[in-house]
Amino acid sequence: MRKVSLVTFLILVSALAAFSQTQLFNIDPVHSSAQFKVKHMLVSTVVGRFTDISGTVLYDAQDPTKSKVDAVIKTTSVNTDNNMRDGDLKNNYFEVEKYPEMKFSSTKIEKRGDQWVATGPLTIKDVTKTVEIPFDVTVANSQRGPALGASATFKVNRDDYHVAKAGMMDNGATVGKDITIELNIEGHAPKPAAPAADKK
C-alpha cells in the first residue's frame, strides 16, 4: 500500500476544504421576485413585477469574489395588476414574442467598502449593456438544506434598452425613463441524486 506523506495529506485536506466552500444554488422562482417602479404622468409611481425568474448562483463562501450568478427573467410574466396595462407592456414595450427573455450574467464580484457589487452584461430586448448591481447576500441552513438569499436595488434607463412604444413620441412625460429594479432572490442547493438501483 502506497504511503502518503504528511505534507501531501495536508495539501489534499486544504484543497478539499476550499472546494467544499463553493456551493451551487438554484434560484427558487416561487420565493424570488423582480419588482420595478416607474413614474407615470410625472406624478405617481407604478409598481410591477416579473414572476418567472430562473438561474443559478455559484457562491464561494471563502472568497465571494469568485462567485457567479446567471439569471433569466421571462418578459411575458410581467404583472402590474392591470390587464390592459400588462398587455400594452408585453406587446408594445417588451415585445415579448420577439424578445421572450431578459438575462444577466456576472463577470465580476467585488466589495466596495461594506457593499458587494456584481458587474456584468444585462440583456433586454436587442440591447446588451454592462451594469453594476449592489447587493446583500445571506447563506444559512434551512429545512430544505443550504439556502441563499440576496437582495439588490439598481436603476436603468429604459431608452438604453429600446423599451419604448414604437411609432409614438416618447419623451418620458407619460412613462418615466428611469426604472428602479428591486431583486429579492432565494436559492437552494440541488438535492443529491438518488442512488442508482443495483442491477442484478
N, C-alpha and C positions, 0 to 999 in steps of 0.2 A: 504494500500500500504506500502510495507516494505521500511524503510528509510535506506540509505547507509551513513555511517559515512564519514566525510571529509577525514580521513586517508585512508580508503578503496578506496574512489574515486580517490585520488591522486595516489595510488598504481596501480589501474587499468589504469589510464591515462598514467602513466610511462611505464607500460608493453606494452600497445598498441603502444606507441611512439617508443619503442625499436623494437617491431615486425615490424613496418612499415619501418624500415631502411633496412630490409632484402628483396632483390629483386631477382627474378629468371629471367635470361636472356637465351634465346635460341640462340645458335651460328648460324649466318646467313652465309650459305655456299657461297652465291653469292658475299659477301663482305668480306670474310675471305680467308686467304691463308697460306699455309705451304710451304716455299721455302727452298731448300737445296743447298749447294755448296760443291763441292769436286774437288780435284786436279786430273788432267788427264795427264798421262805421265810425271808427276813431274814438268810440265812447265806451263800448262794452267788450268783454273778453269771452270768446267762445272756447269751450274746453272739449276736446275729443280724445279718442284713444284708438290704438290698434290692438286687436285682441288675439292675433295669431303671430306669436313670436317663437322662434326656434333657434337652436345653435348650441355651441359648446364653449366652456371656459376651461382652459388648462391652467390650473393655479399652482404656482410653486411657492409653498409656504416659507421655505428657507430663503428664497430670493424672488420676491414678487415681480421684479423687473423681467424675469424670464417667463412670466405668464403670458397667455394668449387668449384672445376672445374672438369668436366668429359668430355673428348673429344675422338672422334673416327675419324680416317682417313682411307679411303678406299685405299688400296695399288694399286688397278687397275687403279686409277685416276692419277698415276704418269705421268708426261709430261715434256720432255726436248726439245720439238720441233724437234725431230728426231725419226721417226717411227721405224727405225731399232734399235736404242739405247733403245727406250722405250720398245720394245719387249724383248730385252735382259734383261733389268731390271725387267720386270714383270715375265718372265719365269725362268730366271736363278739366279737372285739375291733375289727378294722378294718372288718368288714362290706364286703368287697371288691366284691361285686356292686353294692351301693348307692353305695359311695364308692371308685371304682377308682383314684383319683389323690391324691397329696399334692403341693402346689405351694408354691413360694417365688418371690417377685419382689422384688428390691431396689428401694427407693425412695431410699436414701441410702447412699453410701460415704464413710467418713471415717477419718482417722487419729487415734488417741488415744495419744499418746506414741509408742512404737515399734510399736503394734498397729493393724492395719487392722480395721475393723468394718463389716459390711454390715447395714443395717436394712431391714426390710420385712415384709409380711404372709406368714405361714405358714398354709396351709390344710390341716387334717387332718380328715377326715370332714366334719361340718357346722359346723365352727368355724374362724374366721379370726382370728388374733391377731398383733400386731406382735412380732417377735423381733429380737434383736441377735446377730449371729453373728461372733465374732472369727475372722479368717482370715489365712493367709500365702499369698503368690502368687509364682510364678516364671514368667518368659517366656523362651523360648530357641528357637533354630532346631534342628530335628531332621531326620531323613531324609525326613520327610513334610512338611517346611516349618515355618512358625511353630507353636509349641506352647505351651500354657499349663498350669501345674499349680497347684492350690490345695488347701489343707487347712484344716479347721476342726473345732472341738470346742465343743459347747454343750449345755445341758440344757433339757428341757421337762418339765412335769408332765402326765402323760397324762390326769388328770382334767380339765384345762383344755380338752382336745380330745375329751372323751367316749369315750376309748379304754378301755372297761371292759366286762366281761361283763354283758350285760343280764339283769335278773331275779335277780342273785345279789349277796349282800353283798360289797362290795369295799372293805376297809379298808386295803389295801396289805400285809397280812400274808403273802399268798401271792405276789403280784406287786407289786414296789415301785412307788411313784408316780413317782419321779424317773427319767427316761430320759436317759442320756448318748448323744448322737449324734455320731459321728465321720464327717466327709466327706473323701474324697480324690478330687479331680476332675482329669481330664486332658481338655484340649480342643485341637482342631486347626483351623487356618484352612481354610475351604472351598476345594476345588480350583477353579481357574479354569474357567469354562465352555469347552467345546470350541468352536472357531470354526465358524460355520455354513458348510455347504458352498455353494460358488458355484453359482448357478442359471444354467443355460445356456438 
